[in-house]
């Protein structure tokens, strides 16, 4: 989700919809003001809220993580109960992900293939930086491109999470060859530590997951696809998280945000047939998955349910 900016004028109570995310404000009978939200998926969204000219209430600029499909973003309660709360203007910006994620950089992921699959590993990476272009502000953007020799490769979940986005509408374009194409079928899964895994370049109509579904390592996602010719079939995988600690989100606001990146990439550890390791460029690995890998983030209820299903 790109950063989005809303500006509201004096006493302008509103309803706004953008990218399956709706905001509305209302004045309550107790003279307070509520800003409420509804959205179509359960994924986390980081909301940046600024209010100018607030009277009869306490307020500081805030960043708020919201999840679920509905709730109250903030409620301004009156200091003097018999007087209304007011503000002169407001601005709201929001991004996909948790405001303050706690990414577990030592978490071990399963490779997104069935067990014992031989996979060639390629890197897709670049360095992005903010306007100051200083070394400390540079971030490594990294995706994996996985290639196998199989005609039909099944793609599987690497870590427990909630499906927050499914795009399944693009056909391969056999008229030319692409090194990259934004029109790709993909699934995005949010993990409990705030990281987001994207499984991209999937075959059209092969995806079996739905938004809001809780999934576990080894669960079937779909089939590997291609941008163009069948012999160029592959799958792209990345793990990232919203990283705004060193960024002034309002100062950096632009129409396109230029080269500013508000997300950082994770270089995960993976379980393979030869042990737990980070993946080397142009290497070949064999996928593996264990019962411990599948169940380690399950709740007690989920473990019991799995045990019953096995017998």
C-alpha positions in Angstrom: 0.0 0.0 0.0 1.4 3.4 -1.0 1.4 6.2 1.6 -1.9 8.1 1.4 -2.6 11.6 2.6 -6.0 13.0 3.6 -6.6 16.7 4.6 -9.9 17.8 6.3 -11.0 21.3 6.9 -12.6 22.9 9.9 -15.4 20.8 11.4 -15.5 18.7 8.3 -17.0 15.4 9.4 -16.3 12.9 6.7 -16.6 9.5 5.2 -13.7 8.4 2.9 -12.9 5.2 1.0 -9.5 4.2 -0.4 -8.1 0.8 -1.4 -10.7 -1.2 0.6 -10.1 1.1 3.6 -12.8 3.5 4.9 -12.6 6.3 7.5 -15.4 8.3 9.0 -15.6 10.9 11.7 -18.6 11.7 13.9 -19.5 13.9 16.9 -20.9 11.9 19.8 -23.6 12.9 22.3 -21.0 13.3 25.0 -19.3 16.0 23.0 -16.4 13.8 22.0 -15.3 13.1 18.4 -14.6 9.6 17.1 -12.7 8.7 13.9 -13.7 5.2 13.0 -12.5 2.7 10.3 -13.7 -0.3 8.4 -11.6 -2.4 6.0 -12.1 -5.6 4.0 -9.1 -7.6 5.2 -7.7 -8.3 8.7 -4.1 -7.2 8.0 -2.4 -4.5 10.0 -2.3 -0.9 8.8 -0.2 1.9 10.3 -2.1 5.2 10.5 -0.3 8.5 11.0 -2.7 11.1 12.4 -2.1 14.9 12.8 -4.7 17.3 14.2 -4.3 21.0 14.2 -6.0 23.5 16.5 -7.5 20.9 18.9 -9.6 22.6 21.6 -11.1 21.1 24.8 -9.1 17.8 24.4 -5.6 16.5 24.8 -3.9 15.3 21.6 -0.4 14.7 20.3 0.5 13.5 16.7 0.2 9.7 16.7 1.0 6.6 14.8 -1.6 3.9 15.4 -1.6 0.2 14.3 -5.1 -1.0 13.4 -6.2 -4.5 12.6 -9.3 -6.5 12.1 -12.1 -5.2 9.9 -13.5 -2.4 12.0 -12.9 -0.2 15.1 -12.2 3.2 16.4 -9.0 4.9 15.3 -9.1 7.5 18.0 -11.6 9.2 20.3 -11.1 12.7 21.4 -12.8 13.2 24.8 -13.7 16.6 26.2 -11.8 18.2 29.1 -14.9 20.2 30.0 -17.8 17.8 29.6 -20.4 20.4 28.7 -18.3 21.8 25.8 -17.6 20.3 22.4 -14.2 19.1 21.2 -13.1 20.8 18.0 -10.0 20.9 15.7 -9.2 23.2 12.8 -7.7 20.7 10.3 -6.4 17.1 10.2 -4.2 15.0 8.0 -4.1 11.2 7.9 -1.6 8.9 6.1 -1.6 5.1 6.1 0.7 2.3 5.1 0.4 -1.5 5.1 2.0 -3.2 8.1 2.5 -2.6 11.8 3.8 0.8 12.9 6.4 -0.8 15.3 7.0 -4.3 14.1 9.4 -6.6 16.0 10.9 -8.7 13.2 12.5 -11.9 14.4 15.6 -11.9 12.2 16.6 -15.4 13.5 13.3 -17.0 12.6 13.7 -20.2 10.4 11.5 -20.3 7.4 10.5 -23.3 5.2 11.4 -23.0 1.6 8.1 -22.3 -0.4 8.2 -25.6 -2.2 7.2 -29.2 -1.4 9.8 -31.3 0.5 12.9 -32.6 -1.3 12.5 -30.2 -4.2 15.8 -29.1 -5.8 15.8 -25.3 -6.3 18.2 -22.9 -7.9 18.5 -19.6 -6.0 18.9 -16.2 -7.6 18.9 -12.8 -6.0 17.0 -9.7 -7.1 18.2 -6.8 -5.1 19.0 -3.1 -5.2 19.8 -0.4 -2.7 17.3 2.4 -2.0 18.0 5.6 0.0 16.1 8.6 1.2 16.7 12.2 0.0 19.7 12.7 2.3 21.5 9.9 0.5 23.6 9.0 3.4 25.0 5.6 4.1 23.1 5.1 7.3 19.8 5.7 5.5 20.4 3.2 2.7 18.3 0.0 2.8 18.8 -3.3 0.9 15.7 -4.4 -1.0 16.0 -8.1 -1.7 13.9 -10.7 -3.4 14.6 -14.3 -4.1 13.9 -15.8 -7.5 13.5 -19.6 -7.3 13.8 -21.8 -10.3 13.3 -25.6 -10.5 13.3 -28.2 -13.3 9.8 -29.4 -12.7 7.0 -28.7 -15.2 4.5 -28.1 -12.4 5.9 -26.7 -9.2 3.5 -26.4 -6.2 4.2 -23.4 -4.0 3.7 -23.7 -0.2 3.5 -21.4 2.8 6.9 -20.7 4.5 5.6 -19.5 7.9 2.3 -19.3 9.8 0.4 -16.1 9.1 -2.8 -14.5 7.9 -3.5 -14.0 4.2 -4.0 -10.2 3.6 -3.8 -10.0 -0.2 -4.6 -12.2 -3.2 -4.1 -11.2 -6.8 -5.1 -13.8 -9.3 -6.1 -12.3 -12.6 -3.0 -12.0 -14.9 -2.2 -14.3 -17.9 1.4 -14.8 -19.1 2.3 -12.6 -22.1 4.0 -15.0 -24.6 4.6 -12.2 -27.1 7.8 -11.0 -25.4 10.2 -11.8 -22.6 10.3 -9.9 -19.3 13.0 -9.6 -16.6 10.3 -8.1 -14.4 6.6 -7.4 -14.8 4.4 -5.7 -12.2 1.3 -7.5 -13.5 1.9 -10.7 -11.6 -0.4 -13.0 -9.6 0.7 -12.9 -5.9 -0.2 -13.7 -2.3 0.8 -11.6 0.7 0.9 -13.1 4.2 1.3 -11.2 7.4 3.2 -12.9 10.3 2.8 -12.2 14.0 6.0 -10.2 14.3 4.8 -7.7 11.6 6.8 -9.1 8.7 5.1 -9.5 5.3 5.9 -12.4 3.0 5.1 -12.0 -0.7 4.8 -15.0 -3.0 4.8 -13.7 -6.6 4.6 -14.9 -10.2 2.0 -17.5 -9.6 0.0 -19.3 -12.3 -3.4 -17.8 -12.9 -6.4 -19.7 -11.3 -4.1 -21.9 -9.3 -4.2 -20.0 -6.0 -6.3 -21.8 -3.4 -6.0 -19.3 -0.5 -8.5 -16.6 0.5 -8.0 -13.2 2.3 -8.4 -13.6 6.0 -7.4 -17.3 6.1 -4.9 -18.4 8.7 -2.2 -20.6 7.0 0.7 -22.8 8.2 4.1 -23.9 6.9 3.5 -26.5 4.1 0.0 -25.3 3.2 -0.6 -25.2 -0.6 -0.7 -21.8 -2.1 -0.8 -22.4 -5.9 1.5 -23.2 -8.8 4.6 -21.4 -10.0 4.0 -19.2 -13.0 5.8 -17.1 -15.6 5.7 -13.6 -17.0 6.0 -14.9 -20.6 7.1 -18.3 -21.9 6.5 -21.5 -20.1 10.2 -22.4 -20.1 10.8 -19.2 -18.0 8.6 -20.4 -15.2 9.8 -19.3 -11.7 8.6 -17.9 -8.4 9.6 -14.8 -6.5 9.7 -14.6 -2.7 10.4 -11.8 -0.3 10.0 -10.9 3.4 9.8 -7.3 4.5 8.5 -5.0 7.2 7.5 -1.4 7.6 10.5 0.5 8.9 9.8 4.1 9.8 11.9 4.6 13.0 14.5 6.7 11.1 12.0 8.3 8.8 9.9 11.5 9.1 6.8 10.3 7.3 5.4 13.8 6.9 8.7 15.5 5.8 9.3 12.8 3.2 5.8 13.1 1.7 5.8 13.4 -2.1 3.4 12.5 -4.8 5.5 9.4 -5.7 7.9 9.3 -2.8 10.7 9.1 -5.3 13.4 6.7 -4.1 12.3 6.8 -0.5 11.7 3.3 0.8 9.7 2.9 4.0 10.1 -0.9 4.1 13.2 -3.0 4.9 13.9 -6.5 3.6 14.7 -9.6 5.7 17.4 -12.1 4.6 15.8 -15.2 6.2 17.2 -18.4 7.5 15.7 -21.4 5.7 15.5 -25.1 6.6 17.1 -27.2 3.9 18.1 -30.8 3.5 21.6 -29.7 4.5 20.6 -27.8 7.6 19.5 -24.3 8.5 21.2 -21.6 6.4 20.9 -18.3 4.6 20.7 -18.8 0.8 23.7 -18.0 -1.4 23.4 -16.4 -4.8 23.3 -18.8 -7.7 23.3 -21.8 -5.3 21.2 -24.9 -5.5 19.4 -26.2 -2.4 17.0 -29.0 -1.5 13.9 -28.0 0.4 12.9 -29.6 3.7 10.2 -29.2 6.3 9.7 -30.9 9.7 6.8 -31.3 12.1 8.5 -28.9 14.4 8.7 -26.3 11.6 5.0 -26.7 10.9 3.7 -26.5 14.5 6.1 -24.1 16.3 3.9 -21.1 16.0 0.6 -23.0 16.4 -1.7 -22.3 19.4 -2.6 -25.2 21.7 -6.0 -25.5 20.0 -4.3 -25.6 16.5 -1.9 -28.3 17.6 -4.8 -30.4 19.0 -6.8 -29.9 15.8 -3.8 -31.0 13.7 -3.2 -34.0 15.9 -6.8 -35.2 15.4 -6.5 -34.7 11.6 -3.5 -36.9 11.4 -5.3 -39.9 12.9 
